[in-house]
């Protein structure tokens, strides 16, 4: 559970870092994933790991989907407000609750659904509270919605792949697949060429790999231990944290209505974390 919470926190920080990297959204996504592929592959091989066709094939669906999601989301977050992009992008539990129940046999009771509804109300308050700001853009909001669909698919695919691959191996394979997926898209986006980022841009890319990139590693670790319904709901805390950070560091001020929405989301998620921790402790006590 702690790893999943840390993953959500790191993704919230990543949304702010993206806005500071002096590159178009697709280029940020490609170079960040390529950097990750190089770093993770070097560590994986140094530890005695072997890149096999089987492992690449198992990771390919998740790797391709998350690469496309990151590219779309990075474009969205540069086109609209951070609040809108992350709020819309984190409505994925609406989709994932279905898969959690049908595909993974998770029990989703009325209490859990009720808390989710409260969190969604808080999310709606945050997004509608920013509709009058100058940086709001409906096209950016639409892209954030599309990215959300890809992110929901990624969660399902990643949880499935993790049943056969360990965390670091899966992370490495999906980065290799992701960089190959985005390479032609980035090439066309840059005008049929690859523009090597500046030193300033590389600094931002390194931060993206170190913070939200590590968040992906933590969440991939959690997929084998935490229910899909819980990990998906935890991501609803990202909008509140990102909106607050955007107000502090990106001159995207939040209003009192948005702060009320943030408080509602954080309170709802805190009850989920507390309840899940209590249930896990009881389960451990029964088996010991």
C-alpha positions as CSV (number, residue, x, y, z in Angstrom):
1,X,0.0,0.0,0.0
2,X,2.8,2.4,0.9
3,X,4.4,1.9,-2.6
4,X,1.1,2.7,-4.3
5,X,0.7,5.9,-2.2
6,X,4.2,7.0,-3.0
7,X,3.6,6.3,-6.7
8,X,0.6,8.6,-6.7
9,X,2.6,11.3,-4.9
10,X,5.5,11.1,-7.4
11,X,3.1,11.3,-10.4
12,X,1.6,14.5,-8.9
13,X,5.1,16.0,-8.8
14,X,5.8,14.8,-12.3
15,X,2.8,16.8,-13.7
16,X,4.5,20.0,-12.5
17,X,7.9,19.0,-13.9
18,X,6.5,18.4,-17.3
19,X,5.3,22.0,-17.6
20,X,8.9,23.2,-17.0
21,X,10.7,21.1,-19.7
22,X,11.4,23.3,-22.7
23,X,10.1,20.7,-25.3
24,X,6.8,19.9,-27.0
25,X,4.7,17.3,-25.2
26,X,5.4,14.4,-27.6
27,X,9.2,15.1,-27.5
28,X,9.2,15.2,-23.7
29,X,7.5,11.8,-23.7
30,X,9.8,10.2,-26.2
31,X,13.1,11.4,-24.7
32,X,12.0,10.6,-21.2
33,X,11.0,7.0,-22.1
34,X,14.2,6.6,-24.2
35,X,16.3,7.8,-21.3
36,X,14.5,5.4,-19.0
37,X,15.0,2.5,-21.5
38,X,18.8,3.2,-21.5
39,X,19.1,3.5,-17.8
40,X,16.9,0.6,-16.8
41,X,18.4,-1.7,-19.5
42,X,21.9,-1.0,-18.3
43,X,21.0,-1.8,-14.7
44,X,19.0,-4.9,-15.7
45,X,21.9,-6.3,-17.8
46,X,24.5,-5.4,-15.1
47,X,22.4,-7.5,-12.6
48,X,22.5,-10.5,-14.9
49,X,19.2,-10.0,-16.6
50,X,18.5,-11.2,-20.1
51,X,16.3,-9.6,-22.7
52,X,14.2,-12.3,-24.3
53,X,11.5,-12.3,-27.0
54,X,9.0,-13.9,-24.5
55,X,9.5,-11.1,-21.9
56,X,9.3,-8.4,-24.6
57,X,6.0,-9.9,-25.9
58,X,4.5,-10.1,-22.4
59,X,5.4,-6.5,-21.8
60,X,4.6,-5.2,-25.3
61,X,0.9,-4.3,-24.8
62,X,1.5,-2.4,-21.6
63,X,4.6,-0.7,-22.9
64,X,3.0,0.5,-26.1
65,X,-0.2,1.7,-24.4
66,X,1.6,3.6,-21.6
67,X,4.0,5.3,-24.1
68,X,1.1,6.6,-26.2
69,X,-0.7,7.6,-23.0
70,X,2.3,9.6,-21.7
71,X,2.6,11.3,-25.1
72,X,-1.0,12.3,-25.3
73,X,-1.1,13.4,-21.6
74,X,2.1,15.5,-21.9
75,X,0.5,17.3,-24.9
76,X,-2.7,17.8,-22.8
77,X,-0.9,19.2,-19.8
78,X,0.9,21.8,-21.9
79,X,-2.4,22.8,-23.6
80,X,-4.8,23.2,-20.6
81,X,-4.5,23.8,-16.9
82,X,-2.7,21.2,-14.7
83,X,-5.8,20.9,-12.7
84,X,-8.0,19.9,-15.6
85,X,-5.5,17.6,-17.2
86,X,-4.9,15.6,-14.1
87,X,-8.5,15.6,-12.9
88,X,-9.9,14.3,-16.2
89,X,-6.9,11.9,-16.6
90,X,-7.7,10.4,-13.2
91,X,-11.3,9.5,-13.8
92,X,-10.0,6.0,-14.7
93,X,-11.6,4.3,-11.7
94,X,-14.9,4.5,-13.5
95,X,-13.6,2.0,-16.0
96,X,-11.2,0.1,-13.8
97,X,-13.9,-0.8,-11.2
98,X,-15.5,-2.9,-13.9
99,X,-12.3,-4.8,-14.8
100,X,-11.3,-5.2,-11.1
101,X,-14.6,-7.0,-10.5
102,X,-15.0,-9.0,-13.7
103,X,-11.4,-9.8,-14.6
104,X,-9.6,-10.0,-11.2
105,X,-12.5,-11.1,-9.0
106,X,-12.2,-8.2,-6.6
107,X,-15.1,-7.4,-4.3
108,X,-16.3,-3.8,-4.5
109,X,-18.8,-3.1,-1.8
110,X,-21.3,-0.2,-1.3
111,X,-18.9,1.5,1.1
112,X,-16.1,1.6,-1.5
113,X,-18.5,2.8,-4.2
114,X,-19.8,5.5,-1.8
115,X,-16.3,6.8,-1.1
116,X,-15.5,6.8,-4.8
117,X,-18.6,8.9,-5.5
118,X,-17.4,11.4,-2.8
119,X,-14.0,11.5,-4.4
120,X,-15.5,12.0,-7.9
121,X,-17.6,14.9,-6.6
122,X,-14.4,16.5,-5.2
123,X,-12.7,15.9,-8.6
124,X,-15.6,17.6,-10.4
125,X,-15.4,20.6,-8.0
126,X,-11.7,21.0,-8.8
127,X,-12.1,20.9,-12.6
128,X,-15.2,23.1,-12.9
129,X,-13.6,25.6,-10.5
130,X,-10.9,26.2,-13.1
131,X,-13.1,26.7,-16.2
132,X,-12.8,30.5,-16.0
133,X,-9.0,30.6,-16.0
134,X,-7.1,31.9,-19.0
135,X,-5.1,28.7,-19.6
136,X,-8.1,26.5,-19.8
137,X,-8.4,24.8,-23.2
138,X,-11.2,22.4,-24.3
139,X,-8.9,20.7,-26.8
140,X,-6.4,20.0,-23.9
141,X,-9.3,18.6,-21.8
142,X,-10.3,16.3,-24.7
143,X,-6.7,15.0,-25.0
144,X,-6.7,14.4,-21.2
145,X,-9.8,12.3,-21.6
146,X,-8.3,10.2,-24.3
147,X,-5.1,9.8,-22.2
148,X,-7.3,8.6,-19.3
149,X,-8.7,5.8,-21.5
150,X,-5.2,4.6,-22.4
151,X,-4.1,4.9,-18.7
152,X,-7.0,2.7,-17.6
153,X,-6.0,0.1,-20.2
154,X,-2.4,0.3,-19.0
155,X,-3.4,-0.5,-15.4
156,X,-5.2,-3.7,-16.6
157,X,-2.4,-4.7,-18.9
158,X,0.3,-4.0,-16.3
159,X,-1.4,-6.0,-13.6
160,X,-1.8,-8.9,-16.0
161,X,1.9,-8.8,-17.1
162,X,3.1,-8.6,-13.5
163,X,1.7,-12.0,-12.8
164,X,4.5,-13.5,-15.0
165,X,7.3,-10.9,-14.7
166,X,9.1,-9.3,-11.7
167,X,8.8,-5.6,-11.2
168,X,12.2,-4.4,-12.6
169,X,12.1,-6.8,-15.5
170,X,8.7,-5.6,-16.5
171,X,9.6,-2.0,-16.1
172,X,12.7,-2.5,-18.3
173,X,10.8,-4.3,-21.1
174,X,8.0,-1.9,-21.2
175,X,10.4,1.1,-21.5
176,X,12.1,-0.7,-24.5
177,X,8.8,-1.3,-26.2
178,X,7.6,2.2,-25.3
179,X,10.6,4.0,-26.8
180,X,10.3,1.9,-30.0
181,X,6.6,2.8,-30.1
182,X,7.1,6.6,-29.8
183,X,10.2,6.9,-32.0
184,X,8.3,7.2,-35.3
185,X,5.7,9.5,-33.8
186,X,8.4,11.8,-32.3
187,X,10.3,11.7,-35.6
188,X,7.3,13.0,-37.6
189,X,6.4,15.5,-34.8
190,X,9.8,17.0,-35.0
191,X,9.6,17.5,-38.8
192,X,11.2,14.2,-39.9
193,X,14.2,14.5,-37.7
194,X,15.4,13.9,-34.1
195,X,16.3,17.0,-32.2
196,X,18.6,16.2,-29.4
197,X,17.4,18.0,-26.2
198,X,19.4,20.8,-24.7
199,X,21.2,20.4,-21.4
200,X,18.4,22.3,-19.7
201,X,15.9,19.9,-21.2
202,X,17.9,16.9,-20.2
203,X,17.8,18.1,-16.6
204,X,14.0,18.1,-16.7
205,X,13.9,14.7,-18.4
206,X,16.2,13.2,-15.7
207,X,13.9,14.6,-13.0
208,X,10.9,13.0,-14.8
209,X,12.7,9.7,-14.9
210,X,13.8,9.9,-11.3
211,X,10.4,11.0,-9.8
212,X,7.3,9.9,-11.8
213,X,9.4,7.3,-13.5
214,X,10.2,5.7,-10.2
215,X,6.5,6.1,-9.4
216,X,5.7,3.7,-12.3
217,X,8.2,1.2,-10.8
218,X,6.5,1.5,-7.4
219,X,3.0,1.1,-8.9
220,X,4.1,-1.9,-10.9
221,X,5.4,-3.5,-7.7
222,X,2.0,-2.7,-6.1
223,X,0.0,-4.4,-8.8
224,X,0.9,-7.8,-7.5
225,X,0.0,-6.9,-3.9
226,X,-2.8,-4.3,-3.9
227,X,-6.2,-4.6,-5.5
228,X,-6.7,-2.8,-8.8
229,X,-9.8,-1.0,-7.5
230,X,-7.6,0.5,-4.7
231,X,-4.6,1.5,-6.8
232,X,-6.9,3.2,-9.3
233,X,-8.8,5.1,-6.6
234,X,-5.5,6.3,-5.1
235,X,-4.7,8.1,-8.3
236,X,-7.6,10.5,-7.6
237,X,-5.4,12.2,-5.1
238,X,-3.1,13.4,-7.9
239,X,-5.4,16.3,-9.0
240,X,-5.5,17.8,-5.6
241,X,-1.7,17.6,-5.1
242,X,-0.9,18.8,-8.6
243,X,-3.3,21.7,-8.5
244,X,-1.9,22.8,-5.2
245,X,1.7,22.5,-6.6
246,X,0.7,24.4,-9.8
247,X,-0.7,27.2,-7.7
248,X,2.6,27.4,-5.8
249,X,5.1,27.0,-8.6
250,X,3.4,27.6,-12.0
251,X,1.4,30.7,-11.3
252,X,-1.9,28.8,-11.9
253,X,-3.8,30.0,-8.8
254,X,-6.6,27.9,-7.3
255,X,-9.7,29.3,-5.8
256,X,-11.6,28.5,-2.6
257,X,-14.0,26.2,-4.5
258,X,-11.1,24.2,-5.8
259,X,-9.4,23.9,-2.4
260,X,-12.7,22.6,-1.0
261,X,-12.8,20.0,-3.8
262,X,-9.2,19.0,-3.0
263,X,-10.0,18.6,0.7
264,X,-12.9,16.3,-0.2
265,X,-10.8,14.1,-2.4
266,X,-8.0,13.8,0.1
267,X,-10.4,13.0,2.9
268,X,-12.1,10.3,0.9
269,X,-8.8,8.7,-0.1
270,X,-7.5,8.8,3.4
271,X,-10.4,6.7,4.6
272,X,-9.7,4.2,1.8
273,X,-6.0,3.9,2.8
274,X,-6.9,3.6,6.5
275,X,-9.5,0.9,5.8
276,X,-7.3,-1.1,3.4
277,X,-4.4,-1.0,5.9
278,X,-6.7,-2.2,8.7
279,X,-8.1,-5.1,6.5
280,X,-4.5,-6.2,5.5
281,X,-3.4,-6.2,9.1
282,X,-6.4,-8.4,10.1
283,X,-5.6,-10.7,7.2
284,X,-2.0,-11.0,8.3
285,X,-3.0,-11.6,11.9
286,X,-5.4,-14.4,10.9
287,X,-2.7,-16.2,8.9
288,X,0.0,-15.9,11.6
